[in-house]
């Protein structure tokens, strides 16, 4: 799968998840203070999850780039022989 497409789908999914969670919280019958606390907790959890996903995506890109560079170097070595 193309990494740009994957990241786009991941962002869309996480955005929808966040909007759905916020909508659910806003429609729930709770006090304002309690609601703000819940939003803060959810936002922190979402932030941590997004950071983890970005880290995984970054590692994947780094690994794939290294593989491509190794393949290119191996191709150049065999061309020179």
N, CA, C and O atoms as a MOPAC input file, in Angstrom:
PM7 MOZYME 1SCF
protein

 N      0.84800 1    -1.17400 1     0.00000 1
 C      0.00000 1     0.00000 1     0.00000 1
 C      0.89200 1     1.23500 1     0.00000 1
 O      1.92300 1     1.27600 1     0.67100 1
 N      0.48600 1     2.21400 1    -0.74600 1
 C      1.19900 1     3.48100 1    -0.82200 1
 C      1.16900 1     4.15600 1     0.54900 1
 O      0.09100 1     4.31300 1     1.12300 1
 N      2.32600 1     4.56100 1     1.09300 1
 C      2.35800 1     5.16900 1     2.43000 1
 C      1.51300 1     6.43000 1     2.54000 1
 O      0.90200 1     6.66900 1     3.58200 1
 N      1.46600 1     7.24200 1     1.48800 1
 C      0.66900 1     8.47200 1     1.54800 1
 C     -0.81100 1     8.15200 1     1.67600 1
 O     -1.53400 1     8.82300 1     2.41200 1
 N     -1.25900 1     7.13500 1     0.96800 1
 C     -2.66800 1     6.73400 1     1.04800 1
 C     -2.96200 1     6.18600 1     2.44000 1
 O     -3.99000 1     6.50700 1     3.03600 1
 N     -2.05100 1     5.35300 1     2.95700 1
 C     -2.22500 1     4.76900 1     4.28700 1
 C     -2.31700 1     5.86600 1     5.34600 1
 O     -3.19600 1     5.83000 1     6.20700 1
 N     -1.41600 1     6.83200 1     5.28200 1
 C     -1.42000 1     7.91400 1     6.26300 1
 C     -2.69600 1     8.73600 1     6.13600 1
 O     -3.24600 1     9.18500 1     7.14100 1
 N     -3.17100 1     8.93600 1     4.90900 1
 C     -4.43000 1     9.65700 1     4.70400 1
 C     -5.60600 1     8.93300 1     5.32700 1
 O     -6.44000 1     9.54600 1     5.99400 1
 N     -5.67200 1     7.62500 1     5.11000 1
 C     -6.74500 1     6.83800 1     5.71400 1
 C     -6.64300 1     6.84500 1     7.23600 1
 O     -7.65100 1     6.95100 1     7.93400 1
 N     -5.42500 1     6.73200 1     7.73900 1
 C     -5.21900 1     6.72900 1     9.18300 1
 C     -5.67300 1     8.05900 1     9.78300 1
 O     -6.35200 1     8.07600 1    10.81000 1
 N     -5.30200 1     9.16900 1     9.14800 1
 C     -5.70500 1    10.48600 1     9.64000 1
 C     -7.22100 1    10.64100 1     9.59900 1
 O     -7.81900 1    11.15000 1    10.54700 1
 N     -7.84300 1    10.20900 1     8.51100 1
 C     -9.29900 1    10.30700 1     8.39200 1
 C     -9.98900 1     9.47600 1     9.47800 1
 O    -10.95900 1     9.92300 1    10.09000 1
 N     -9.48100 1     8.27500 1     9.70600 1
 C    -10.06100 1     7.40500 1    10.73200 1
 C     -9.94500 1     8.03500 1    12.11500 1
 O    -10.91500 1     8.08100 1    12.87000 1
 N     -8.73900 1     8.52300 1    12.44000 1
 C     -8.53300 1     9.11400 1    13.75900 1
 C     -9.34300 1    10.39900 1    13.92800 1
 O     -9.83900 1    10.67900 1    15.02000 1
 N     -9.47900 1    11.17000 1    12.86900 1
 C    -10.28900 1    12.38500 1    12.93800 1
 C    -11.75100 1    12.03500 1    13.19600 1
 O    -12.40200 1    12.65700 1    14.03600 1
 N    -12.26300 1    11.04900 1    12.48100 1
 C    -13.64100 1    10.61700 1    12.68600 1
 C    -13.86600 1    10.06200 1    14.08100 1
 O    -14.89400 1    10.31500 1    14.70900 1
 N    -12.89400 1     9.30600 1    14.55200 1
 C    -12.97600 1     8.74800 1    15.89800 1
 C    -13.02400 1     9.86400 1    16.93300 1
 O    -13.82400 1     9.82000 1    17.86700 1
 N    -12.17600 1    10.85100 1    16.76600 1
 C    -12.13400 1    11.97300 1    17.70200 1
 C    -13.43000 1    12.77400 1    17.66600 1
 O    -13.98200 1    13.10700 1    18.71500 1
 N    -13.91900 1    13.08600 1    16.46600 1
 C    -15.16300 1    13.84000 1    16.35300 1
 C    -16.33800 1    13.06500 1    16.93700 1
 O    -17.20300 1    13.64800 1    17.58900 1
 N    -16.37300 1    11.77800 1    16.71200 1
 C    -17.44200 1    10.95200 1    17.27100 1
 C    -17.39900 1    10.93700 1    18.78900 1
 O    -18.43400 1    11.03500 1    19.44900 1
 N    -16.20300 1    10.81400 1    19.33700 1
 C    -16.06600 1    10.80400 1    20.79500 1
 C    -16.48200 1    12.14500 1    21.38800 1
 O    -17.18200 1    12.18900 1    22.40000 1
 N    -16.05300 1    13.23400 1    20.76200 1
 C    -16.42300 1    14.55800 1    21.26500 1
 C    -17.92500 1    14.79700 1    21.16400 1
 O    -18.52800 1    15.36900 1    22.07300 1
 N    -18.52300 1    14.36700 1    20.07600 1
 C    -19.97400 1    14.51300 1    19.91800 1
 C    -20.70600 1    13.73900 1    21.00300 1
 O    -21.66000 1    14.23900 1    21.60000 1
 N    -20.25700 1    12.52300 1    21.25000 1
 C    -20.87200 1    11.71700 1    22.30600 1
 C    -20.74800 1    12.37100 1    23.66900 1
 O    -21.68700 1    12.34900 1    24.46500 1
 N    -19.59100 1    12.95100 1    23.93400 1
 C    -19.40400 1    13.62500 1    25.21700 1
 C    -20.27500 1    14.87400 1    25.34100 1
 O    -20.84700 1    15.15000 1    26.39600 1
 N    -20.36400 1    15.61700 1    24.24500 1
 C    -21.15800 1    16.84400 1    24.29200 1
 C    -22.65200 1    16.57500 1    24.45100 1
 O    -23.37200 1    17.39900 1    25.01500 1
 N    -23.11300 1    15.45300 1    23.96900 1
 C    -24.53600 1    15.11700 1    24.06900 1
 C    -24.87600 1    14.36800 1    25.35700 1
 O    -26.04900 1    14.15300 1    25.66100 1
 N    -23.86300 1    13.97600 1    26.10400 1
 C    -24.10400 1    13.24000 1    27.34700 1
 C    -24.58100 1    14.19600 1    28.43600 1
 O    -24.11700 1    15.33400 1    28.51200 1
 N    -25.50100 1    13.74000 1    29.27500 1
 C    -26.03400 1    14.60100 1    30.33600 1
 C    -25.08900 1    14.65900 1    31.54600 1
 O    -25.30800 1    13.97700 1    32.54800 1
 N    -24.04100 1    15.48000 1    31.43900 1
 C    -23.09500 1    15.64000 1    32.54900 1
 C    -22.88400 1    17.13100 1    32.79900 1
 O    -23.25700 1    17.97200 1    31.98100 1
 N    -22.28300 1    17.43900 1    33.93700 1
 C    -21.98900 1    18.84100 1    34.25500 1
 C    -20.83500 1    19.32800 1    33.38100 1
 O    -20.07500 1    18.52900 1    32.83500 1
 N    -20.71800 1    20.64100 1    33.25700 1
 C    -19.66400 1    21.23400 1    32.43800 1
 C    -18.27500 1    20.86800 1    32.92700 1
 O    -17.39100 1    20.55900 1    32.12700 1
 N    -18.08200 1    20.90100 1    34.23400 1
 C    -16.76600 1    20.57500 1    34.80200 1
 C    -16.40400 1    19.11800 1    34.52900 1
 O    -15.27700 1    18.80900 1    34.14100 1
 N    -17.36100 1    18.24100 1    34.73300 1
 C    -17.11900 1    16.81800 1    34.48200 1
 C    -16.84800 1    16.57000 1    32.99300 1
 O    -15.97300 1    15.78300 1    32.63100 1
 N    -17.60800 1    17.25100 1    32.14800 1
 C    -17.43500 1    17.11300 1    30.70700 1
 C    -16.04800 1    17.57900 1    30.27500 1
 O    -15.39300 1    16.91300 1    29.47300 1
 N    -15.59800 1    18.71200 1    30.79700 1
 C    -14.26700 1    19.20900 1    30.44500 1
 C    -13.18700 1    18.22600 1    30.88900 1
 O    -12.19700 1    18.02400 1    30.18600 1
 N    -13.37900 1    17.62600 1    32.03700 1
 C    -12.42200 1    16.62700 1    32.51100 1
 C    -12.38900 1    15.41300 1    31.59300 1
 O    -11.31800 1    14.89400 1    31.27700 1
 N    -13.55800 1    14.96700 1    31.16800 1
 C    -13.62700 1    13.82100 1    30.25400 1
 C    -12.97100 1    14.15000 1    28.91400 1
 O    -12.25500 1    13.32700 1    28.34300 1
 N    -13.22500 1    15.35800 1    28.42200 1
 C    -12.62500 1    15.77300 1    27.14700 1
 C    -11.11200 1    15.81400 1    27.28200 1
 O    -10.39800 1    15.37300 1    26.38100 1
 N    -10.61800 1    16.33400 1    28.39000 1
 C     -9.17400 1    16.41100 1    28.62200 1
 C     -8.55300 1    15.01100 1    28.61800 1
 O     -7.51200 1    14.78600 1    28.00000 1
 N     -9.19900 1    14.08300 1    29.31000 1
 C     -8.68800 1    12.71200 1    29.36900 1
 C     -8.69000 1    12.07500 1    27.97600 1
 O     -7.71000 1    11.44900 1    27.57400 1
 N     -9.78900 1    12.23600 1    27.25000 1
 C     -9.88000 1    11.66500 1    25.89900 1
 C     -8.86100 1    12.30500 1    24.96000 1
 O     -8.24300 1    11.61900 1    24.14600 1
 N     -8.68900 1    13.62000 1    25.07700 1
 C     -7.73100 1    14.31700 1    24.21900 1
 C     -6.31300 1    13.83900 1    24.50600 1
 O     -5.52600 1    13.63700 1    23.58100 1
 N     -5.98700 1    13.65900 1    25.77000 1
 C     -4.65500 1    13.16400 1    26.12000 1
 C     -4.43300 1    11.75200 1    25.58300 1
 O     -3.36600 1    11.44400 1    25.05300 1
 N     -5.44400 1    10.89800 1    25.72100 1
 C     -5.33500 1     9.52300 1    25.22400 1
 C     -5.19500 1     9.51600 1    23.69900 1
 O     -4.39300 1     8.76500 1    23.14500 1
 N     -5.98400 1    10.36100 1    23.03000 1
 C     -5.91400 1    10.43900 1    21.56800 1
 C     -4.55100 1    10.95600 1    21.12800 1
 O     -3.97700 1    10.46300 1    20.15800 1
 N     -4.04400 1    11.93400 1    21.83300 1
 C     -2.73500 1    12.50100 1    21.51400 1
 C     -1.65100 1    11.43200 1    21.62700 1
 O     -0.78700 1    11.32600 1    20.75600 1
 N     -1.69600 1    10.65000 1    22.68500 1
 C     -0.70800 1     9.58600 1    22.86200 1
 C     -0.82200 1     8.54200 1    21.76400 1
 O      0.19100 1     8.05400 1    21.26400 1
 N     -2.05200 1     8.19300 1    21.38400 1
 C     -2.26300 1     7.19800 1    20.33100 1
 C     -1.75500 1     7.72300 1    18.99100 1
 O     -1.12900 1     6.98900 1    18.22700 1
 N     -2.02700 1     8.98900 1    18.71300 1
 C     -1.56400 1     9.58500 1    17.45600 1
 C     -0.03800 1     9.61000 1    17.42500 1
 O      0.56600 1     9.28700 1    16.40200 1
 N      0.58600 1     9.99000 1    18.53100 1
 C      2.05400 1     9.99600 1    18.59400 1
 C      2.61400 1     8.60000 1    18.35500 1
 O      3.61300 1     8.44200 1    17.65200 1
 N      1.97900 1     7.59200 1    18.93400 1
 C      2.44000 1     6.21600 1    18.73200 1
 C      2.28900 1     5.81400 1    17.26900 1
 O      3.19200 1     5.20200 1    16.69900 1
 N      1.16100 1     6.15000 1    16.65900 1
 C      0.93500 1     5.81200 1    15.25400 1
 C      1.90900 1     6.53200 1    14.33400 1
 O      2.41000 1     5.94800 1    13.37300 1
 N      2.17700 1     7.79500 1    14.62600 1
 C      3.14100 1     8.55200 1    13.82400 1
 C      4.52700 1     7.93400 1    13.97800 1
 O      5.26700 1     7.81700 1    13.00200 1
 N      4.87300 1     7.54500 1    15.18500 1
 C      6.16600 1     6.88600 1    15.40800 1
 C      6.28600 1     5.59700 1    14.61600 1
 O      7.33400 1     5.31700 1    14.03300 1
 N      5.21800 1     4.81200 1    14.59200 1
 C      5.22900 1     3.56400 1    13.82300 1
 C      5.33900 1     3.85000 1    12.33200 1
 O      6.07800 1     3.17300 1    11.61900 1
 N      4.60700 1     4.84900 1    11.86400 1
 C      4.67200 1     5.19800 1    10.44400 1
 C      6.06500 1     5.70500 1    10.08100 1
 O      6.60100 1     5.35800 1     9.02900 1
 N      6.64100 1     6.51700 1    10.94200 1
 C      7.99100 1     7.03700 1    10.70400 1
 C      9.00700 1     5.88500 1    10.64700 1
 O      9.89100 1     5.87200 1     9.79000 1
 N      8.87200 1     4.92900 1    11.55900 1
 C      9.78400 1     3.78500 1    11.56900 1
 C      9.62100 1     2.95600 1    10.30300 1
 O     10.60800 1     2.49100 1     9.73300 1
 N      8.38600 1     2.77200 1     9.86500 1
 C      8.12400 1     2.01000 1     8.64400 1
 C      8.77700 1     2.69100 1     7.44500 1
 O      9.40600 1     2.03300 1     6.61600 1
 N      8.62500 1     4.01500 1     7.35600 1
 C      9.22300 1     4.76200 1     6.24900 1
 C     10.74700 1     4.64700 1     6.30300 1
 O     11.39400 1     4.46600 1     5.27100 1
 N     11.31100 1     4.75100 1     7.49000 1
 C     12.76200 1     4.62200 1     7.64100 1
 C     13.22300 1     3.23800 1     7.19900 1
 O     14.21400 1     3.11700 1     6.47900 1
 N     12.51700 1     2.20000 1     7.62000 1
 C     12.87600 1     0.82900 1     7.24600 1
 C     12.77700 1     0.61600 1     5.74200 1
 O     13.66700 1     0.02400 1     5.13000 1
 N     11.69200 1     1.10200 1     5.15300 1
 C     11.50400 1     0.93200 1     3.70900 1
 C     12.55200 1     1.70500 1     2.91500 1
 O     13.03700 1     1.23000 1     1.88800 1
 N     12.89600 1     2.88900 1     3.39200 1
 C     13.93700 1     3.68200 1     2.73400 1
 C     15.27800 1     2.95800 1     2.79900 1
 O     16.01600 1     2.91800 1     1.81400 1
 N     15.58800 1     2.39000 1     3.95500 1
 C     16.84100 1     1.64800 1     4.10300 1
 C     16.86900 1     0.44800 1     3.16100 1
 O     17.90100 1     0.16500 1     2.55300 1
 N     15.74900 1    -0.25800 1     3.03500 1
 C     15.68100 1    -1.40700 1     2.12500 1
 C     15.92300 1    -0.96500 1     0.68300 1
 O     16.66000 1    -1.61600 1    -0.05800 1
 N     15.30000 1     0.14000 1     0.29500 1
 C     15.46900 1     0.64100 1    -1.06700 1
 C     16.90900 1     1.05900 1    -1.32300 1
 O     17.45500 1     0.79900 1    -2.39500 1
 N     17.52500 1     1.70600 1    -0.33800 1
 C     18.90800 1     2.12600 1    -0.50100 1
 C     19.83800 1     0.92800 1    -0.61200 1
 O     20.76900 1     0.94100 1    -1.41700 1
 N     19.59800 1    -0.10600 1     0.18700 1
 C     20.41200 1    -1.32600 1     0.10600 1
 C     20.25100 1    -1.98200 1    -1.25700 1
 O     21.22800 1    -2.42800 1    -1.85800 1
 N     19.01800 1    -2.03800 1    -1.74200 1
 C     18.76000 1    -2.61900 1    -3.05100 1
 C     19.43100 1    -1.82000 1    -4.15300 1
 O     19.96000 1    -2.39500 1    -5.10500 1
 N     19.41500 1    -0.51100 1    -4.03600 1
 C     20.05000 1     0.34500 1    -5.03500 1
 C     21.55800 1     0.15700 1    -5.00800 1
 O     22.19100 1     0.07700 1    -6.06100 1
 N     22.14000 1     0.08700 1    -3.81800 1
 C     23.57800 1    -0.11100 1    -3.70000 1
 C     23.99000 1    -1.48100 1    -4.22300 1
 O     25.03800 1    -1.62400 1    -4.85200 1
 N     23.16300 1    -2.48400 1    -3.95900 1
 C     23.46900 1    -3.82800 1    -4.45700 1
 C     23.39400 1    -3.83600 1    -5.98300 1
 O     24.19400 1    -4.51000 1    -6.63300 1
 N     22.45600 1    -3.10400 1    -6.56000 1
 C     22.31600 1    -3.02000 1    -7.99800 1
 C     23.50700 1    -2.29300 1    -8.62700 1
 O     23.98300 1    -2.67500 1    -9.69600 1
 N     23.98200 1    -1.24500 1    -7.95400 1
 C     25.12800 1    -0.49700 1    -8.46900 1
 C     26.38800 1    -1.34500 1    -8.39200 1
 O     27.23400 1    -1.27900 1    -9.28300 1
 N     26.52100 1    -2.14100 1    -7.33700 1
 C     27.68900 1    -3.00300 1    -7.18300 1
 C     27.71800 1    -4.06200 1    -8.26600 1
 O     28.77400 1    -4.32700 1    -8.84000 1
 N     26.57300 1    -4.67700 1    -8.56100 1
 C     26.53800 1    -5.71800 1    -9.59000 1
 C     26.70500 1    -5.11700 1   -10.98700 1
 O     27.20600 1    -5.79200 1   -11.88600 1
 N     26.29300 1    -3.86000 1   -11.18800 1
 C     26.48200 1    -3.18900 1   -12.48100 1
 C     27.94300 1    -2.86300 1   -12.72400 1
 O     28.40400 1    -2.87600 1   -13.86500 1
 N     28.67300 1    -2.57100 1   -11.65800 1
 C     30.08100 1    -2.20100 1   -11.80200 1
 C     30.98200 1    -3.40000 1   -12.04300 1
 O     32.11600 1    -3.21700 1   -12.48500 1
 N     30.54400 1    -4.58200 1   -11.78000 1
 C     31.38000 1    -5.78300 1   -11.92200 1
 C     31.39500 1    -6.30000 1   -13.29900 1
 O     32.05100 1    -7.30300 1   -13.57400 1

